[in-house]
Amino acid sequence: MGAWALLLITASAAAVAAVPTNRIVGGQDTIVEFFPSIVQVDFLSVSDGRWSQNCGGTILAPRYVLTAAHCLEGFDFPGASHRRIRAGSTYRNQGGTVIQVRSFLHHPEYRQRSRWDADIALMQLQQPLAFNARIQPASINAQGSELPDNFMVMHAGWGDTSTGGSPSEVLQEVVLYTVNNAECARRYEYGITENMICAGILDVGGQDACRGDSGGPMYFTDILVGVVSWGRGCGMAEYPGVSTKLSAYTDWIVANAV
């Protein structure tokens, strides 16, 4: 628990100082050394028995990875044995360190208020990760902290490059800007809660997370502030992408990822 307390204090101080008051769409190639806390979440297909990256995740501790709850459900998820992570690789389905998932934990409020509310989950790994330049834990946002509107954040992932398109074989990054929660709720008309962060290039579009990026990180500088969750299409001008707001669940994360 001591290591977690240190991590939380570090993240809190950085956040306060900086905020005083499914491939990525429209992104660019990057390398995992710039995002050492990101991992690929691989699915074992129930139809052909093959492993393939379908979600993202973020390293919290040697044995714990954060992802979206919806990445750990459905017809292709009979249990934890059908998920594994790949850390430390720039390339989709290649290289890095691969470790099987031992167990998982959905947030207890997942889906209670809306279809995507509390879309967050923890995965415990069968073996601990060995940290190095390509594999590092993320600093996390403090409980209850808020990002201002029109604030620059970043996604990274291997998801589709367009709606209905194909995933990227190389890690992508994209810069977005936070959107006022009330404005986001007005545009979507339903489903948006205060436990979510909306981000995009509003009324312009062209930059977003997409299918295959779910569960992956939203960063402010090197601080994890969100988990990619859902949206209408990818990179649409009218509809920003929606991520789970990490600061609504920091206490739950710290209490359970030990």
Contacts in CASP RR format, 6 or more apart in sequence:
PFRMAT RR
TARGET T0000
AUTHOR 0000-0000-0000
METHOD contacts of the structure
MODEL  1
MGAWALLLITASAAAVAAVPTNRIVGGQDTIVEFFPSIVQVDFLSVSDGR
WSQNCGGTILAPRYVLTAAHCLEGFDFPGASHRRIRAGSTYRNQGGTVIQ
VRSFLHHPEYRQRSRWDADIALMQLQQPLAFNARIQPASINAQGSELPDN
FMVMHAGWGDTSTGGSPSEVLQEVVLYTVNNAECARRYEYGITENMICAG
ILDVGGQDACRGDSGGPMYFTDILVGVVSWGRGCGMAEYPGVSTKLSAYT
DWIVANAV
1 258 0 8 1.000
3 61 0 8 1.000
4 61 0 8 1.000
4 254 0 8 1.000
4 257 0 8 1.000
4 258 0 8 1.000
7 137 0 8 1.000
7 139 0 8 1.000
7 140 0 8 1.000
8 140 0 8 1.000
8 142 0 8 1.000
8 250 0 8 1.000
8 254 0 8 1.000
10 139 0 8 1.000
11 139 0 8 1.000
11 140 0 8 1.000
11 141 0 8 1.000
11 142 0 8 1.000
11 223 0 8 1.000
11 224 0 8 1.000
12 142 0 8 1.000
12 145 0 8 1.000
14 139 0 8 1.000
14 221 0 8 1.000
14 223 0 8 1.000
15 141 0 8 1.000
15 142 0 8 1.000
15 145 0 8 1.000
15 220 0 8 1.000
15 223 0 8 1.000
16 142 0 8 1.000
16 145 0 8 1.000
18 220 0 8 1.000
18 221 0 8 1.000
18 223 0 8 1.000
19 145 0 8 1.000
19 146 0 8 1.000
19 147 0 8 1.000
19 148 0 8 1.000
19 151 0 8 1.000
21 148 0 8 1.000
22 54 0 8 1.000
22 55 0 8 1.000
22 159 0 8 1.000
22 160 0 8 1.000
22 209 0 8 1.000
22 210 0 8 1.000
22 211 0 8 1.000
22 212 0 8 1.000
22 213 0 8 1.000
22 214 0 8 1.000
23 157 0 8 1.000
23 158 0 8 1.000
23 159 0 8 1.000
23 160 0 8 1.000
23 161 0 8 1.000
23 166 0 8 1.000
23 167 0 8 1.000
23 168 0 8 1.000
23 172 0 8 1.000
23 210 0 8 1.000
23 212 0 8 1.000
23 213 0 8 1.000
24 155 0 8 1.000
24 156 0 8 1.000
24 157 0 8 1.000
24 159 0 8 1.000
24 161 0 8 1.000
24 168 0 8 1.000
24 172 0 8 1.000
24 173 0 8 1.000
24 174 0 8 1.000
24 207 0 8 1.000
24 208 0 8 1.000
24 209 0 8 1.000
24 210 0 8 1.000
24 213 0 8 1.000
25 160 0 8 1.000
25 161 0 8 1.000
25 162 0 8 1.000
25 163 0 8 1.000
25 174 0 8 1.000
25 206 0 8 1.000
25 207 0 8 1.000
25 208 0 8 1.000
25 209 0 8 1.000
25 210 0 8 1.000
25 234 0 8 1.000
25 235 0 8 1.000
26 161 0 8 1.000
26 172 0 8 1.000
26 174 0 8 1.000
26 206 0 8 1.000
26 207 0 8 1.000
26 208 0 8 1.000
26 235 0 8 1.000
27 172 0 8 1.000
27 173 0 8 1.000
27 174 0 8 1.000
27 207 0 8 1.000
28 172 0 8 1.000
28 173 0 8 1.000
28 174 0 8 1.000
29 170 0 8 1.000
29 171 0 8 1.000
29 172 0 8 1.000
30 90 0 8 1.000
30 156 0 8 1.000
30 170 0 8 1.000
30 171 0 8 1.000
30 172 0 8 1.000
30 173 0 8 1.000
31 90 0 8 1.000
31 171 0 8 1.000
32 38 0 8 1.000
32 88 0 8 1.000
32 89 0 8 1.000
32 90 0 8 1.000
32 134 0 8 1.000
32 171 0 8 1.000
33 133 0 8 1.000
33 134 0 8 1.000
34 173 0 8 1.000
35 156 0 8 1.000
35 171 0 8 1.000
35 173 0 8 1.000
35 217 0 8 1.000
35 219 0 8 1.000
36 59 0 8 1.000
36 88 0 8 1.000
36 133 0 8 1.000
36 134 0 8 1.000
36 135 0 8 1.000
36 136 0 8 1.000
37 58 0 8 1.000
37 59 0 8 1.000
37 136 0 8 1.000
37 137 0 8 1.000
37 138 0 8 1.000
37 217 0 8 1.000
37 224 0 8 1.000
38 56 0 8 1.000
38 57 0 8 1.000
38 58 0 8 1.000
38 59 0 8 1.000
38 156 0 8 1.000
38 157 0 8 1.000
38 171 0 8 1.000
38 216 0 8 1.000
38 217 0 8 1.000
39 56 0 8 1.000
39 57 0 8 1.000
39 58 0 8 1.000
39 59 0 8 1.000
39 65 0 8 1.000
39 85 0 8 1.000
39 86 0 8 1.000
39 87 0 8 1.000
39 88 0 8 1.000
40 53 0 8 1.000
40 55 0 8 1.000
40 56 0 8 1.000
40 57 0 8 1.000
40 85 0 8 1.000
40 86 0 8 1.000
40 87 0 8 1.000
40 89 0 8 1.000
40 92 0 8 1.000
40 93 0 8 1.000
40 158 0 8 1.000
41 53 0 8 1.000
41 54 0 8 1.000
41 55 0 8 1.000
41 56 0 8 1.000
41 57 0 8 1.000
41 65 0 8 1.000
41 67 0 8 1.000
41 71 0 8 1.000
41 83 0 8 1.000
41 84 0 8 1.000
41 85 0 8 1.000
41 123 0 8 1.000
41 215 0 8 1.000
42 51 0 8 1.000
42 52 0 8 1.000
42 53 0 8 1.000
42 54 0 8 1.000
42 83 0 8 1.000
42 84 0 8 1.000
42 85 0 8 1.000
42 86 0 8 1.000
42 93 0 8 1.000
42 98 0 8 1.000
43 51 0 8 1.000
43 52 0 8 1.000
43 53 0 8 1.000
43 54 0 8 1.000
43 55 0 8 1.000
43 76 0 8 1.000
43 77 0 8 1.000
43 82 0 8 1.000
43 83 0 8 1.000
44 50 0 8 1.000
44 51 0 8 1.000
44 76 0 8 1.000
44 81 0 8 1.000
44 82 0 8 1.000
44 83 0 8 1.000
44 84 0 8 1.000
45 51 0 8 1.000
45 52 0 8 1.000
45 76 0 8 1.000
46 75 0 8 1.000
46 76 0 8 1.000
46 78 0 8 1.000
46 82 0 8 1.000
51 84 0 8 1.000
51 93 0 8 1.000
52 93 0 8 1.000
53 86 0 8 1.000
53 92 0 8 1.000
53 93 0 8 1.000
53 158 0 8 1.000
53 167 0 8 1.000
53 212 0 8 1.000
54 71 0 8 1.000
54 212 0 8 1.000
55 67 0 8 1.000
55 68 0 8 1.000
55 71 0 8 1.000
55 212 0 8 1.000
55 213 0 8 1.000
55 214 0 8 1.000
55 215 0 8 1.000
55 216 0 8 1.000
56 67 0 8 1.000
56 71 0 8 1.000
56 157 0 8 1.000
56 158 0 8 1.000
56 212 0 8 1.000
56 213 0 8 1.000
56 214 0 8 1.000
56 215 0 8 1.000
56 216 0 8 1.000
56 217 0 8 1.000
56 228 0 8 1.000
57 65 0 8 1.000
57 66 0 8 1.000
57 67 0 8 1.000
57 85 0 8 1.000
57 215 0 8 1.000
57 216 0 8 1.000
57 217 0 8 1.000
57 227 0 8 1.000
58 65 0 8 1.000
58 66 0 8 1.000
58 67 0 8 1.000
58 138 0 8 1.000
58 215 0 8 1.000
58 216 0 8 1.000
58 217 0 8 1.000
58 224 0 8 1.000
58 227 0 8 1.000
59 65 0 8 1.000
59 87 0 8 1.000
59 129 0 8 1.000
59 135 0 8 1.000
59 136 0 8 1.000
59 137 0 8 1.000
59 138 0 8 1.000
60 66 0 8 1.000
60 122 0 8 1.000
60 137 0 8 1.000
60 138 0 8 1.000
60 140 0 8 1.000
60 253 0 8 1.000
60 257 0 8 1.000
61 137 0 8 1.000
61 257 0 8 1.000
61 258 0 8 1.000
62 125 0 8 1.000
62 128 0 8 1.000
62 129 0 8 1.000
62 130 0 8 1.000
62 131 0 8 1.000
62 137 0 8 1.000
63 124 0 8 1.000
63 125 0 8 1.000
63 127 0 8 1.000
63 128 0 8 1.000
63 129 0 8 1.000
64 122 0 8 1.000
64 123 0 8 1.000
64 124 0 8 1.000
64 125 0 8 1.000
64 257 0 8 1.000
65 85 0 8 1.000
65 122 0 8 1.000
65 123 0 8 1.000
65 125 0 8 1.000
66 120 0 8 1.000
66 121 0 8 1.000
66 122 0 8 1.000
66 123 0 8 1.000
66 138 0 8 1.000
66 215 0 8 1.000
66 224 0 8 1.000
66 227 0 8 1.000
66 253 0 8 1.000
66 257 0 8 1.000
67 120 0 8 1.000
67 121 0 8 1.000
67 122 0 8 1.000
67 123 0 8 1.000
67 214 0 8 1.000
67 215 0 8 1.000
67 216 0 8 1.000
67 227 0 8 1.000
68 119 0 8 1.000
68 120 0 8 1.000
68 121 0 8 1.000
68 214 0 8 1.000
68 215 0 8 1.000
68 216 0 8 1.000
68 227 0 8 1.000
68 228 0 8 1.000
68 229 0 8 1.000
68 244 0 8 1.000
69 106 0 8 1.000
69 107 0 8 1.000
69 110 0 8 1.000
69 111 0 8 1.000
69 118 0 8 1.000
69 119 0 8 1.000
69 120 0 8 1.000
69 121 0 8 1.000
70 116 0 8 1.000
70 119 0 8 1.000
70 214 0 8 1.000
70 229 0 8 1.000
70 230 0 8 1.000
71 83 0 8 1.000
71 121 0 8 1.000
71 214 0 8 1.000
71 215 0 8 1.000
72 83 0 8 1.000
72 104 0 8 1.000
72 106 0 8 1.000
72 121 0 8 1.000
72 123 0 8 1.000
73 106 0 8 1.000
76 82 0 8 1.000
77 83 0 8 1.000
79 104 0 8 1.000
80 101 0 8 1.000
80 102 0 8 1.000
80 103 0 8 1.000
80 104 0 8 1.000
80 123 0 8 1.000
81 100 0 8 1.000
81 101 0 8 1.000
83 100 0 8 1.000
83 101 0 8 1.000
83 104 0 8 1.000
83 123 0 8 1.000
84 98 0 8 1.000
84 99 0 8 1.000
84 100 0 8 1.000
84 101 0 8 1.000
85 98 0 8 1.000
85 99 0 8 1.000
85 101 0 8 1.000
85 123 0 8 1.000
85 125 0 8 1.000
86 93 0 8 1.000
86 95 0 8 1.000
86 96 0 8 1.000
86 97 0 8 1.000
86 98 0 8 1.000
87 96 0 8 1.000
87 97 0 8 1.000
87 99 0 8 1.000
87 129 0 8 1.000
87 134 0 8 1.000
87 135 0 8 1.000
88 95 0 8 1.000
88 96 0 8 1.000
88 97 0 8 1.000
88 134 0 8 1.000
88 135 0 8 1.000
89 95 0 8 1.000
89 96 0 8 1.000
89 134 0 8 1.000
90 170 0 8 1.000
90 171 0 8 1.000
91 169 0 8 1.000
91 170 0 8 1.000
91 171 0 8 1.000
92 158 0 8 1.000
92 167 0 8 1.000
92 168 0 8 1.000
92 169 0 8 1.000
92 170 0 8 1.000
92 171 0 8 1.000
93 169 0 8 1.000
96 134 0 8 1.000
97 129 0 8 1.000
97 130 0 8 1.000
97 135 0 8 1.000
99 125 0 8 1.000
99 126 0 8 1.000
99 127 0 8 1.000
99 129 0 8 1.000
100 125 0 8 1.000
100 126 0 8 1.000
100 127 0 8 1.000
101 123 0 8 1.000
101 124 0 8 1.000
101 125 0 8 1.000
101 126 0 8 1.000
102 124 0 8 1.000
102 125 0 8 1.000
102 126 0 8 1.000
103 123 0 8 1.000
103 124 0 8 1.000
104 121 0 8 1.000
104 122 0 8 1.000
104 123 0 8 1.000
104 124 0 8 1.000
105 121 0 8 1.000
105 122 0 8 1.000
105 124 0 8 1.000
105 256 0 8 1.000
106 120 0 8 1.000
106 121 0 8 1.000
107 118 0 8 1.000
107 120 0 8 1.000
107 121 0 8 1.000
107 249 0 8 1.000
107 252 0 8 1.000
108 118 0 8 1.000
109 117 0 8 1.000
109 118 0 8 1.000
110 117 0 8 1.000
110 118 0 8 1.000
110 119 0 8 1.000
110 120 0 8 1.000
110 121 0 8 1.000
111 117 0 8 1.000
111 118 0 8 1.000
112 118 0 8 1.000
113 193 0 8 1.000
113 195 0 8 1.000
114 190 0 8 1.000
114 191 0 8 1.000
114 192 0 8 1.000
114 193 0 8 1.000
115 191 0 8 1.000
115 230 0 8 1.000
116 191 0 8 1.000
116 196 0 8 1.000
116 229 0 8 1.000
116 230 0 8 1.000
116 242 0 8 1.000
116 244 0 8 1.000
117 191 0 8 1.000
117 193 0 8 1.000
117 195 0 8 1.000
117 196 0 8 1.000
118 195 0 8 1.000
118 244 0 8 1.000
118 249 0 8 1.000
119 227 0 8 1.000
119 229 0 8 1.000
119 230 0 8 1.000
119 244 0 8 1.000
120 227 0 8 1.000
120 244 0 8 1.000
120 246 0 8 1.000
120 249 0 8 1.000
122 253 0 8 1.000
122 256 0 8 1.000
122 257 0 8 1.000
129 135 0 8 1.000
131 137 0 8 1.000
138 217 0 8 1.000
138 222 0 8 1.000
138 223 0 8 1.000
138 224 0 8 1.000
139 222 0 8 1.000
139 223 0 8 1.000
139 224 0 8 1.000
140 223 0 8 1.000
140 224 0 8 1.000
140 246 0 8 1.000
140 250 0 8 1.000
140 253 0 8 1.000
141 220 0 8 1.000
141 223 0 8 1.000
141 224 0 8 1.000
141 225 0 8 1.000
141 226 0 8 1.000
141 246 0 8 1.000
141 247 0 8 1.000
141 250 0 8 1.000
142 247 0 8 1.000
142 250 0 8 1.000
143 247 0 8 1.000
143 248 0 8 1.000
143 250 0 8 1.000
143 251 0 8 1.000
144 247 0 8 1.000
144 248 0 8 1.000
144 250 0 8 1.000
145 247 0 8 1.000
146 247 0 8 1.000
147 153 0 8 1.000
147 178 0 8 1.000
147 197 0 8 1.000
147 220 0 8 1.000
147 225 0 8 1.000
148 178 0 8 1.000
149 178 0 8 1.000
149 179 0 8 1.000
149 180 0 8 1.000
150 177 0 8 1.000
150 178 0 8 1.000
150 179 0 8 1.000
151 177 0 8 1.000
151 178 0 8 1.000
151 220 0 8 1.000
152 175 0 8 1.000
152 176 0 8 1.000
152 177 0 8 1.000
152 220 0 8 1.000
153 175 0 8 1.000
153 176 0 8 1.000
153 177 0 8 1.000
153 178 0 8 1.000
153 197 0 8 1.000
153 199 0 8 1.000
153 218 0 8 1.000
153 219 0 8 1.000
153 220 0 8 1.000
153 225 0 8 1.000
154 173 0 8 1.000
154 174 0 8 1.000
154 175 0 8 1.000
154 176 0 8 1.000
154 218 0 8 1.000
154 219 0 8 1.000
154 220 0 8 1.000
155 173 0 8 1.000
155 174 0 8 1.000
155 176 0 8 1.000
155 208 0 8 1.000
155 209 0 8 1.000
155 213 0 8 1.000
155 216 0 8 1.000
155 217 0 8 1.000
155 218 0 8 1.000
155 219 0 8 1.000
155 228 0 8 1.000
156 171 0 8 1.000
156 172 0 8 1.000
156 173 0 8 1.000
156 174 0 8 1.000
156 216 0 8 1.000
156 217 0 8 1.000
156 219 0 8 1.000
157 168 0 8 1.000
157 171 0 8 1.000
157 172 0 8 1.000
157 173 0 8 1.000
157 209 0 8 1.000
157 212 0 8 1.000
157 213 0 8 1.000
157 216 0 8 1.000
158 167 0 8 1.000
158 168 0 8 1.000
158 169 0 8 1.000
158 170 0 8 1.000
158 171 0 8 1.000
158 172 0 8 1.000
158 212 0 8 1.000
158 213 0 8 1.000
159 167 0 8 1.000
159 168 0 8 1.000
159 172 0 8 1.000
159 209 0 8 1.000
159 210 0 8 1.000
159 211 0 8 1.000
159 212 0 8 1.000
159 213 0 8 1.000
160 166 0 8 1.000
160 167 0 8 1.000
160 168 0 8 1.000
160 210 0 8 1.000
160 211 0 8 1.000
160 212 0 8 1.000
160 213 0 8 1.000
160 234 0 8 1.000
161 167 0 8 1.000
161 168 0 8 1.000
161 172 0 8 1.000
161 210 0 8 1.000
162 210 0 8 1.000
162 234 0 8 1.000
163 210 0 8 1.000
163 233 0 8 1.000
163 234 0 8 1.000
163 235 0 8 1.000
164 211 0 8 1.000
164 234 0 8 1.000
165 210 0 8 1.000
167 212 0 8 1.000
174 207 0 8 1.000
174 208 0 8 1.000
174 209 0 8 1.000
175 207 0 8 1.000
176 199 0 8 1.000
176 200 0 8 1.000
176 201 0 8 1.000
176 207 0 8 1.000
176 208 0 8 1.000
176 240 0 8 1.000
176 241 0 8 1.000
177 199 0 8 1.000
177 200 0 8 1.000
177 201 0 8 1.000
177 202 0 8 1.000
178 197 0 8 1.000
178 198 0 8 1.000
178 199 0 8 1.000
179 198 0 8 1.000
179 199 0 8 1.000
179 200 0 8 1.000
179 202 0 8 1.000
179 240 0 8 1.000
180 198 0 8 1.000
181 192 0 8 1.000
181 194 0 8 1.000
181 196 0 8 1.000
181 197 0 8 1.000
181 198 0 8 1.000
183 198 0 8 1.000
183 202 0 8 1.000
184 192 0 8 1.000
184 196 0 8 1.000
184 198 0 8 1.000
184 240 0 8 1.000
184 242 0 8 1.000
185 191 0 8 1.000
185 192 0 8 1.000
187 238 0 8 1.000
187 239 0 8 1.000
187 240 0 8 1.000
188 232 0 8 1.000
188 239 0 8 1.000
188 242 0 8 1.000
192 198 0 8 1.000
192 242 0 8 1.000
194 245 0 8 1.000
194 248 0 8 1.000
195 244 0 8 1.000
195 245 0 8 1.000
195 248 0 8 1.000
195 249 0 8 1.000
196 229 0 8 1.000
196 242 0 8 1.000
196 243 0 8 1.000
196 244 0 8 1.000
196 245 0 8 1.000
197 218 0 8 1.000
197 225 0 8 1.000
197 226 0 8 1.000
197 242 0 8 1.000
197 243 0 8 1.000
197 244 0 8 1.000
197 245 0 8 1.000
198 240 0 8 1.000
198 241 0 8 1.000
198 242 0 8 1.000
198 243 0 8 1.000
199 218 0 8 1.000
199 240 0 8 1.000
199 241 0 8 1.000
199 243 0 8 1.000
200 207 0 8 1.000
200 208 0 8 1.000
200 235 0 8 1.000
200 240 0 8 1.000
200 241 0 8 1.000
201 207 0 8 1.000
201 235 0 8 1.000
201 237 0 8 1.000
202 237 0 8 1.000
202 240 0 8 1.000
203 237 0 8 1.000
203 238 0 8 1.000
204 237 0 8 1.000
205 235 0 8 1.000
205 236 0 8 1.000
205 237 0 8 1.000
206 235 0 8 1.000
206 236 0 8 1.000
206 237 0 8 1.000
207 235 0 8 1.000
208 233 0 8 1.000
208 234 0 8 1.000
208 235 0 8 1.000
208 236 0 8 1.000
208 240 0 8 1.000
208 241 0 8 1.000
209 216 0 8 1.000
209 228 0 8 1.000
209 234 0 8 1.000
209 241 0 8 1.000
209 243 0 8 1.000
210 233 0 8 1.000
210 234 0 8 1.000
210 235 0 8 1.000
211 234 0 8 1.000
213 228 0 8 1.000
214 228 0 8 1.000
214 229 0 8 1.000
214 230 0 8 1.000
215 227 0 8 1.000
215 228 0 8 1.000
215 229 0 8 1.000
216 227 0 8 1.000
216 228 0 8 1.000
217 224 0 8 1.000
217 226 0 8 1.000
217 227 0 8 1.000
217 228 0 8 1.000
218 224 0 8 1.000
218 225 0 8 1.000
218 226 0 8 1.000
218 227 0 8 1.000
218 228 0 8 1.000
218 243 0 8 1.000
218 246 0 8 1.000
219 225 0 8 1.000
224 246 0 8 1.000
225 245 0 8 1.000
225 246 0 8 1.000
225 247 0 8 1.000
226 243 0 8 1.000
226 244 0 8 1.000
226 245 0 8 1.000
226 246 0 8 1.000
227 243 0 8 1.000
227 244 0 8 1.000
227 246 0 8 1.000
228 243 0 8 1.000
229 242 0 8 1.000
229 243 0 8 1.000
229 244 0 8 1.000
230 241 0 8 1.000
230 242 0 8 1.000
231 239 0 8 1.000
231 240 0 8 1.000
231 241 0 8 1.000
231 242 0 8 1.000
232 239 0 8 1.000
233 239 0 8 1.000
235 241 0 8 1.000
246 253 0 8 1.000
END
